[in-house]
Amino acid sequence: MLNKEKQECLSKLIDSSCISSDELVECLDMGIEMLFFIEEDTFDRKDVQNVVFAIRRVINALRK
């Protein structure tokens, strides 16, 4: 769960961008889907899993 400071930082990031939070969620979801098509041996599997986990946490925070 994000603390208040991190939530405010995320809100400022969204407010200053050209897209809405819903559009950002859609974009991040698409990014996760794209990661499924990375060719083998391009990145370490654990690194890719960490990226997916981080993106999911941001998506979940935005959906709340």
C-alpha positions as CSV (number, residue, x, y, z in Angstrom):
1,M,0.0,0.0,0.0
2,L,1.3,3.5,-0.8
3,N,1.8,5.9,2.0
4,K,0.3,9.4,1.8
5,E,3.5,11.0,0.4
6,K,3.8,8.5,-2.4
7,Q,0.1,8.8,-3.2
8,E,0.5,12.6,-3.5
9,C,3.5,12.1,-5.8
10,L,1.7,9.7,-8.0
11,S,-1.3,12.1,-8.2
12,K,1.0,15.0,-9.2
13,L,2.5,12.8,-11.9
14,I,-0.9,11.9,-13.3
15,D,-2.2,15.5,-13.0
16,S,0.9,16.9,-14.9
17,S,0.6,14.3,-17.7
18,C,-1.5,14.6,-20.8
19,I,-3.5,11.5,-20.1
20,S,-6.1,10.6,-17.4
21,S,-5.5,8.0,-14.7
22,D,-7.8,5.6,-16.6
23,E,-5.8,6.0,-19.7
24,L,-2.6,5.5,-17.7
25,V,-4.0,2.3,-16.3
26,E,-4.8,1.1,-19.8
27,C,-1.3,1.9,-21.0
28,L,0.3,0.1,-18.1
29,D,-1.9,-2.9,-18.7
30,M,-0.9,-3.0,-22.3
31,G,2.8,-2.7,-21.2
32,I,2.3,-5.9,-19.1
33,E,0.8,-7.7,-22.1
34,M,3.8,-6.6,-24.2
35,L,6.2,-8.1,-21.7
36,F,4.7,-11.6,-22.5
37,F,6.2,-11.3,-26.0
38,I,9.8,-10.5,-25.1
39,E,12.1,-12.8,-26.8
40,E,13.9,-15.3,-24.6
41,D,17.3,-14.2,-23.2
42,T,16.6,-10.6,-23.8
43,F,16.2,-9.8,-20.1
44,D,16.6,-11.8,-16.9
45,R,13.3,-13.5,-16.1
46,K,13.4,-12.2,-12.5
47,D,13.9,-8.6,-13.7
48,V,10.9,-8.9,-16.0
49,Q,8.8,-10.3,-13.1
50,N,9.9,-7.4,-10.9
51,V,8.8,-4.9,-13.6
52,V,5.4,-6.6,-13.9
53,F,5.0,-6.5,-10.1
54,A,5.8,-2.8,-9.9
55,I,3.4,-2.0,-12.8
56,R,0.6,-4.0,-11.1
57,R,1.1,-2.1,-7.9
58,V,0.8,1.2,-9.7
59,I,-2.3,0.0,-11.5
60,N,-3.9,-1.2,-8.3
61,A,-3.1,2.1,-6.6
62,L,-4.7,4.0,-9.5
63,R,-7.8,1.9,-9.5
64,K,-8.5,2.6,-5.8
